[in-house]
Amino acid sequence: MPDRLSGKLAVVTGAANGIGKGCAAMFAAQGATVVGVDRDQCDLTDEAATNALFAAIGAEHGRIDILLNAAAFAHFAWIEDMSYAQWRETLTGELDIVFLATRAAWPWLKASGAASVINFASANARHALEGSAALAHCAGKGGVLAMTRQLAMEGAPHGIRANTISPGFVLTEATRRHMEAEPALRDKVLAKNMLQRLGEPEDIAFCATWLASDEARYVTGGDFPVDAGATAW
């Protein structure tokens, strides 16, 4: 069905790379009008800039039907090696970046009357992966998971649904660099996966498209693992 999102206005952060890029492309292919946002256009950790961006989007379109928060950045280090500055930067890049964009979009999501917010937690919000120095990342994604449940409650009276997708290890430019730095990581990921493959952005985009569509109109406050079964055992 090539028109599952026909007539919907979607804002996708982190749209230039990785999962965000894959979701933006699939949303457009399914008929949505997509406004892609990336750090070259707006620093989404800057409160004033984020507010101004969403005010401009709202003024032009009058509503936002889909908000997909894929933009994120993190430092990966063991606790003994991680500075407090890196910890704080990761929480800003994993958690604040979602809060600021969602708060700025909220009036326009309410104007939709049937909006969908899609955030990204992670398999790391539920378990640690042996050999992965992801302390701050785990904390940030755990925060996104909890925050999204609260957003589902706050949004329900306004017709706003909020859900998280929790990807497993997905091949992107960033994760490929991560594997190059830690050659043993691929084997550790596959040892945890039930399905013996790594994810691709399209795998996440299929789930996001369903959550964005009216097919998921009865779905809110949920978390959807797309992780080759890694968190199921």
C-alpha positions as CSV (number, residue, x, y, z in Angstrom):
1,M,0.0,0.0,0.0
2,P,1.9,3.1,-1.2
3,D,-0.4,5.6,0.5
4,R,-0.6,4.6,4.2
5,L,0.5,8.1,5.3
6,S,-1.2,10.1,2.6
7,G,-2.2,13.6,3.7
8,K,0.0,13.5,6.8
9,L,2.6,16.1,7.7
10,A,5.7,14.4,9.2
11,V,8.7,16.0,10.9
12,V,11.7,13.7,11.1
13,T,14.7,14.8,13.1
14,G,18.1,13.3,12.3
15,A,16.9,12.9,8.8
16,A,20.2,13.1,7.0
17,N,21.7,9.9,8.3
18,G,21.0,6.4,9.5
19,I,17.6,5.5,11.0
20,G,16.2,9.0,10.5
21,K,17.1,9.0,6.9
22,G,15.5,5.6,6.3
23,C,12.3,6.6,8.1
24,A,12.0,9.9,6.2
25,A,12.4,8.1,2.9
26,M,9.8,5.5,3.7
27,F,7.3,8.1,5.1
28,A,7.6,10.0,1.8
29,A,7.2,6.8,-0.2
30,Q,4.0,6.2,1.8
31,G,2.5,9.6,0.9
32,A,3.5,11.8,3.8
33,T,4.8,15.3,3.3
34,V,8.1,15.1,5.2
35,V,10.0,17.9,6.8
36,G,13.5,16.6,7.5
37,V,15.5,18.2,10.2
38,D,19.2,17.7,10.8
39,R,22.0,19.5,12.7
40,D,23.0,21.5,9.7
41,Q,19.6,23.2,9.8
42,C,19.1,23.4,13.5
43,D,20.8,22.6,16.8
44,L,18.0,20.7,18.5
45,T,19.8,21.1,21.8
46,D,19.4,24.8,21.6
47,E,16.0,25.7,23.1
48,A,15.5,29.0,21.3
49,A,16.5,27.6,17.9
50,T,14.3,24.5,18.4
51,N,11.3,26.6,19.4
52,A,11.8,28.9,16.4
53,L,12.1,26.0,14.0
54,F,8.8,24.3,15.1
55,A,7.0,27.7,15.2
56,A,8.0,28.1,11.5
57,I,6.9,24.6,10.6
58,G,3.6,25.1,12.4
59,A,3.0,28.5,10.8
60,E,3.5,27.0,7.3
61,H,1.5,23.8,7.7
62,G,-0.9,24.5,10.6
63,R,-0.3,21.1,12.3
64,I,2.1,18.2,12.7
65,D,0.7,14.7,12.4
66,I,3.9,12.7,12.9
67,L,6.9,13.6,14.9
68,L,9.8,11.1,14.7
69,N,12.7,12.0,17.0
70,A,15.7,10.2,15.5
71,A,18.4,12.8,16.1
72,A,20.8,11.8,18.8
73,F,24.5,11.8,19.8
74,A,26.4,10.0,22.5
75,H,29.9,9.4,23.9
76,F,30.8,5.7,24.4
77,A,33.3,5.0,27.2
78,W,33.8,2.9,30.3
79,I,32.9,4.6,33.6
80,E,36.5,4.9,34.6
81,D,37.3,6.7,31.3
82,M,34.2,8.9,30.9
83,S,34.4,12.5,32.0
84,Y,31.5,14.2,33.6
85,A,31.3,16.5,30.6
86,Q,30.9,13.5,28.3
87,W,28.2,12.1,30.5
88,R,26.3,15.4,30.5
89,E,26.7,15.8,26.7
90,T,25.3,12.3,26.1
91,L,22.3,12.9,28.2
92,T,21.7,16.2,26.3
93,G,22.2,14.4,23.0
94,E,19.9,11.4,23.9
95,L,17.3,12.9,26.2
96,D,17.1,16.7,26.1
97,I,17.1,16.6,22.3
98,V,13.8,14.6,22.4
99,F,12.2,16.8,25.1
100,L,13.0,20.1,23.4
101,A,11.7,19.0,20.0
102,T,8.6,17.4,21.4
103,R,7.7,20.3,23.6
104,A,8.1,22.7,20.7
105,A,6.0,20.5,18.5
106,W,3.3,19.9,21.1
107,P,0.8,22.7,20.1
108,W,1.0,21.6,16.5
109,L,0.6,17.9,17.4
110,K,-2.5,18.9,19.4
111,A,-3.8,20.8,16.3
112,S,-3.6,17.5,14.3
113,G,-6.1,15.8,16.6
114,A,-4.7,12.4,15.7
115,A,-0.9,12.7,16.0
116,S,1.8,10.1,16.5
117,V,5.1,10.8,18.3
118,I,7.7,8.1,17.7
119,N,10.8,8.1,19.9
120,F,13.8,5.8,20.0
121,A,14.8,3.9,23.1
122,S,17.1,1.0,22.5
123,A,17.9,-2.6,23.4
124,N,20.4,-0.9,25.7
125,A,17.5,0.6,27.7
126,R,16.7,-3.0,28.8
127,H,20.1,-4.8,28.9
128,A,23.8,-4.2,28.8
129,L,25.8,-5.7,25.9
130,E,29.0,-7.4,27.0
131,G,32.0,-5.5,25.7
132,S,30.1,-2.3,24.8
133,A,31.1,0.8,26.7
134,A,27.7,2.3,26.6
135,L,27.0,3.6,30.1
136,A,25.7,7.0,29.3
137,H,23.9,5.8,26.2
138,C,22.0,3.2,28.3
139,A,21.0,5.9,30.8
140,G,19.8,8.3,28.1
141,K,17.8,5.7,26.2
142,G,16.3,4.4,29.5
143,G,15.1,8.0,30.1
144,V,13.5,8.2,26.6
145,L,11.6,5.0,27.3
146,A,10.2,6.4,30.6
147,M,9.5,9.8,29.2
148,T,7.5,8.5,26.3
149,R,5.2,6.6,28.5
150,Q,4.5,9.9,30.3
151,L,4.0,11.6,26.9
152,A,1.4,9.0,26.0
153,M,-0.6,9.8,29.1
154,E,-0.4,13.6,28.6
155,G,-1.1,13.3,24.9
156,A,-4.1,11.0,25.1
157,P,-6.7,13.7,25.8
158,H,-5.5,15.5,22.7
159,G,-5.4,12.5,20.4
160,I,-1.6,12.3,20.5
161,R,-0.2,8.8,20.6
162,A,3.4,8.3,21.8
163,N,5.5,5.1,21.4
164,T,9.1,4.0,21.4
165,I,10.9,1.7,19.0
166,S,13.9,-0.1,20.6
167,P,16.3,-1.0,17.9
168,G,19.0,-3.6,18.3
169,F,22.3,-3.1,16.5
170,V,21.5,-1.3,13.2
171,L,24.1,-0.7,10.5
172,T,24.7,3.0,10.0
173,E,27.7,5.2,9.3
174,A,28.1,5.7,13.1
175,T,27.8,2.1,14.1
176,R,30.2,1.0,11.3
177,R,32.8,3.3,12.8
178,H,32.0,1.8,16.2
179,M,32.6,-1.7,14.8
180,E,35.9,-0.6,13.2
181,A,37.1,0.7,16.6
182,E,36.0,-2.5,18.3
183,P,36.4,-5.4,15.9
184,A,35.0,-8.0,18.3
185,L,31.7,-6.1,18.7
186,R,30.0,-7.7,15.7
187,D,30.5,-11.2,17.0
188,K,29.2,-10.1,20.4
189,V,26.1,-8.6,18.9
190,L,25.4,-11.7,16.8
191,A,25.9,-13.9,19.8
192,K,23.0,-12.1,21.5
193,N,20.7,-12.0,18.5
194,M,18.3,-14.8,17.8
195,L,18.3,-13.9,14.1
196,Q,21.9,-14.0,12.8
197,R,22.0,-10.7,11.0
198,L,22.5,-7.0,11.8
199,G,19.7,-4.5,11.3
200,E,19.3,-1.9,8.6
201,P,17.5,1.4,8.7
202,E,14.7,0.0,6.6
203,D,13.9,-2.6,9.3
204,I,13.2,0.2,11.7
205,A,11.3,2.3,9.2
206,F,8.8,-0.5,8.6
207,C,7.8,-0.4,12.3
208,A,7.9,3.4,12.4
209,T,5.6,3.6,9.3
210,W,3.0,1.4,11.1
211,L,3.2,3.5,14.3
212,A,2.8,6.7,12.2
213,S,-0.3,5.3,10.4
214,D,-3.9,5.1,11.3
215,E,-3.4,1.3,11.5
216,A,-1.9,2.0,15.0
217,R,-4.7,4.3,16.1
218,Y,-5.3,2.1,19.2
219,V,-1.6,1.9,20.2
220,T,0.1,4.3,22.6
221,G,2.5,4.0,25.5
222,G,4.1,1.0,23.9
223,D,7.7,0.0,23.3
224,F,8.5,-2.1,20.2
225,P,11.8,-4.1,20.1
226,V,13.2,-4.4,16.6
227,D,16.3,-6.2,17.6
228,A,16.5,-9.7,16.1
229,G,15.2,-11.1,19.4
230,A,18.2,-9.9,21.4
231,T,16.1,-8.8,24.4
232,A,13.7,-11.8,24.3
233,W,16.2,-14.1,26.1
